[in-house]
Amino acid sequence: MQKDSIAQAAKVFLFHLNNSNDENGILAHEGWKIHQVNEAEKTKIEHEYYPTVSVEVDSKFINDFCDSVLTNMKAYAKIKLTDALIRESAGSSYLIAFSPARIRR
Protein backbone atom coordinates (compact mmCIF):
# COMPACT_ATOMS: atom_id res chain seq x y z
CA MET A 1 0.00 0.00 0.00
CA GLN A 2 1.47 3.31 -1.06
CA LYS A 3 1.49 6.36 1.17
CA ASP A 4 -0.90 8.12 -1.23
CA SER A 5 -3.40 5.26 -1.15
CA ILE A 6 -3.28 5.17 2.68
CA ALA A 7 -4.06 8.89 2.76
CA GLN A 8 -6.86 8.44 0.21
CA ALA A 9 -8.39 5.52 2.17
CA ALA A 10 -8.23 7.62 5.37
CA LYS A 11 -10.09 10.44 3.63
CA VAL A 12 -12.77 8.01 2.44
CA PHE A 13 -13.14 6.67 6.01
CA LEU A 14 -13.52 10.23 7.32
CA PHE A 15 -16.00 11.05 4.55
CA HIS A 16 -18.19 8.12 5.67
CA LEU A 17 -17.75 9.09 9.32
CA ASN A 18 -18.79 12.66 8.52
CA ASN A 19 -21.86 11.42 6.62
CA SER A 20 -22.82 9.13 9.51
CA ASN A 21 -22.32 12.04 11.91
CA ASP A 22 -24.75 14.18 9.87
CA GLU A 23 -27.29 11.46 9.07
CA ASN A 24 -27.59 10.33 12.68
CA GLY A 25 -27.51 13.75 14.31
CA ILE A 26 -24.49 13.07 16.53
CA LEU A 27 -24.19 16.07 18.85
CA ALA A 28 -20.86 17.66 19.76
CA HIS A 29 -21.09 16.48 23.38
CA GLU A 30 -21.68 12.86 22.25
CA GLY A 31 -18.57 12.57 20.10
CA TRP A 32 -16.88 9.54 18.56
CA LYS A 33 -14.26 7.03 19.66
CA ILE A 34 -11.99 5.31 17.17
CA HIS A 35 -10.45 1.92 17.98
CA GLN A 36 -8.22 -0.58 16.23
CA VAL A 37 -9.92 -3.95 16.64
CA ASN A 38 -10.00 -7.52 15.40
CA GLU A 39 -13.10 -9.02 13.78
CA ALA A 40 -14.61 -10.31 17.05
CA GLU A 41 -14.22 -6.91 18.76
CA LYS A 42 -15.69 -5.19 15.69
CA THR A 43 -18.75 -7.44 15.79
CA LYS A 44 -19.19 -6.79 19.52
CA ILE A 45 -19.00 -2.99 19.07
CA GLU A 46 -21.44 -3.12 16.13
CA HIS A 47 -23.84 -5.12 18.29
CA GLU A 48 -23.59 -2.68 21.23
CA TYR A 49 -23.52 0.72 19.45
CA TYR A 50 -25.25 2.40 16.54
CA PRO A 51 -24.08 3.98 14.32
CA THR A 52 -20.65 2.58 13.59
CA VAL A 53 -18.26 3.20 10.73
CA SER A 54 -15.55 0.64 10.06
CA VAL A 55 -12.91 -0.22 7.51
CA GLU A 56 -10.66 -3.23 7.09
CA VAL A 57 -6.98 -2.32 6.87
CA ASP A 58 -3.98 -4.57 6.30
CA SER A 59 -2.39 -5.01 9.73
CA LYS A 60 0.99 -3.97 8.29
CA PHE A 61 -0.38 -0.51 7.48
CA ILE A 62 -2.93 0.07 10.24
CA ASN A 63 -0.71 2.41 12.27
CA ASP A 64 0.06 4.54 9.20
CA PHE A 65 -3.66 4.55 8.38
CA CYS A 66 -4.52 5.73 11.92
CA ASP A 67 -1.92 8.49 11.70
CA SER A 68 -3.43 9.62 8.41
CA VAL A 69 -6.95 9.61 9.90
CA LEU A 70 -5.84 11.78 12.82
CA THR A 71 -3.94 14.12 10.51
CA ASN A 72 -6.95 14.58 8.22
CA MET A 73 -9.43 15.16 11.09
CA LYS A 74 -8.82 18.91 10.83
CA ALA A 75 -10.83 19.00 7.60
CA TYR A 76 -13.89 17.62 9.40
CA ALA A 77 -14.69 20.14 12.12
CA LYS A 78 -18.13 18.62 12.83
CA ILE A 79 -16.63 15.28 13.91
CA LYS A 80 -15.73 15.47 17.60
CA LEU A 81 -13.55 12.75 19.08
CA THR A 82 -13.94 11.94 22.77
CA ASP A 83 -10.23 11.03 22.81
CA ALA A 84 -7.49 12.45 20.62
CA LEU A 85 -5.93 8.98 20.51
CA ILE A 86 -6.91 5.81 18.71
CA ARG A 87 -7.00 2.81 21.03
CA GLU A 88 -4.78 0.03 19.71
CA SER A 89 -5.24 -3.70 20.03
CA ALA A 90 -2.85 -6.52 19.11
CA GLY A 91 -3.76 -8.32 15.90
CA SER A 92 -6.00 -5.50 14.70
CA SER A 93 -7.24 -5.52 11.14
CA TYR A 94 -10.15 -3.07 11.45
CA LEU A 95 -10.56 0.56 12.37
CA ILE A 96 -13.99 1.29 13.82
CA ALA A 97 -15.61 4.53 14.93
CA PHE A 98 -18.59 4.61 17.26
CA SER A 99 -20.35 7.03 19.56
CA PRO A 100 -20.23 5.71 23.15
CA ALA A 101 -23.37 7.74 23.90
CA ARG A 102 -25.39 5.86 21.27
CA ILE A 103 -25.97 2.47 22.88
CA ARG A 104 -28.35 0.11 21.07
CA ARG A 105 -31.49 -0.46 23.08
C-alpha positions as CSV (number, residue, x, y, z in Angstrom):
1,M,0.0,0.0,0.0
2,Q,1.5,3.3,-1.1
3,K,1.5,6.4,1.2
4,D,-0.9,8.1,-1.2
5,S,-3.4,5.3,-1.2
6,I,-3.3,5.2,2.7
7,A,-4.1,8.9,2.8
8,Q,-6.9,8.4,0.2
9,A,-8.4,5.5,2.2
10,A,-8.2,7.6,5.4
11,K,-10.1,10.4,3.6
12,V,-12.8,8.0,2.4
13,F,-13.1,6.7,6.0
14,L,-13.5,10.2,7.3
15,F,-16.0,11.0,4.6
16,H,-18.2,8.1,5.7
17,L,-17.7,9.1,9.3
18,N,-18.8,12.7,8.5
19,N,-21.9,11.4,6.6
20,S,-22.8,9.1,9.5
21,N,-22.3,12.0,11.9
22,D,-24.7,14.2,9.9
23,E,-27.3,11.5,9.1
24,N,-27.6,10.3,12.7
25,G,-27.5,13.8,14.3
26,I,-24.5,13.1,16.5
27,L,-24.2,16.1,18.9
28,A,-20.9,17.7,19.8
29,H,-21.1,16.5,23.4
30,E,-21.7,12.9,22.3
31,G,-18.6,12.6,20.1
32,W,-16.9,9.5,18.6
33,K,-14.3,7.0,19.7
34,I,-12.0,5.3,17.2
35,H,-10.4,1.9,18.0
36,Q,-8.2,-0.6,16.2
37,V,-9.9,-4.0,16.6
38,N,-10.0,-7.5,15.4
39,E,-13.1,-9.0,13.8
40,A,-14.6,-10.3,17.1
41,E,-14.2,-6.9,18.8
42,K,-15.7,-5.2,15.7
43,T,-18.7,-7.4,15.8
44,K,-19.2,-6.8,19.5
45,I,-19.0,-3.0,19.1
46,E,-21.4,-3.1,16.1
47,H,-23.8,-5.1,18.3
48,E,-23.6,-2.7,21.2
49,Y,-23.5,0.7,19.5
50,Y,-25.3,2.4,16.5
51,P,-24.1,4.0,14.3
52,T,-20.6,2.6,13.6
53,V,-18.3,3.2,10.7
54,S,-15.5,0.6,10.1
55,V,-12.9,-0.2,7.5
56,E,-10.7,-3.2,7.1
57,V,-7.0,-2.3,6.9
58,D,-4.0,-4.6,6.3
59,S,-2.4,-5.0,9.7
60,K,1.0,-4.0,8.3
61,F,-0.4,-0.5,7.5
62,I,-2.9,0.1,10.2
63,N,-0.7,2.4,12.3
64,D,0.1,4.5,9.2
65,F,-3.7,4.5,8.4
66,C,-4.5,5.7,11.9
67,D,-1.9,8.5,11.7
68,S,-3.4,9.6,8.4
69,V,-6.9,9.6,9.9
70,L,-5.8,11.8,12.8
71,T,-3.9,14.1,10.5
72,N,-6.9,14.6,8.2
73,M,-9.4,15.2,11.1
74,K,-8.8,18.9,10.8
75,A,-10.8,19.0,7.6
76,Y,-13.9,17.6,9.4
77,A,-14.7,20.1,12.1
78,K,-18.1,18.6,12.8
79,I,-16.6,15.3,13.9
80,K,-15.7,15.5,17.6
81,L,-13.5,12.7,19.1
82,T,-13.9,11.9,22.8
83,D,-10.2,11.0,22.8
84,A,-7.5,12.5,20.6
85,L,-5.9,9.0,20.5
86,I,-6.9,5.8,18.7
87,R,-7.0,2.8,21.0
88,E,-4.8,0.0,19.7
89,S,-5.2,-3.7,20.0
90,A,-2.9,-6.5,19.1
91,G,-3.8,-8.3,15.9
92,S,-6.0,-5.5,14.7
93,S,-7.2,-5.5,11.1
94,Y,-10.2,-3.1,11.4
95,L,-10.6,0.6,12.4
96,I,-14.0,1.3,13.8
97,A,-15.6,4.5,14.9
98,F,-18.6,4.6,17.3
99,S,-20.3,7.0,19.6
100,P,-20.2,5.7,23.2
101,A,-23.4,7.7,23.9
102,R,-25.4,5.9,21.3
103,I,-26.0,2.5,22.9
104,R,-28.4,0.1,21.1
105,R,-31.5,-0.5,23.1
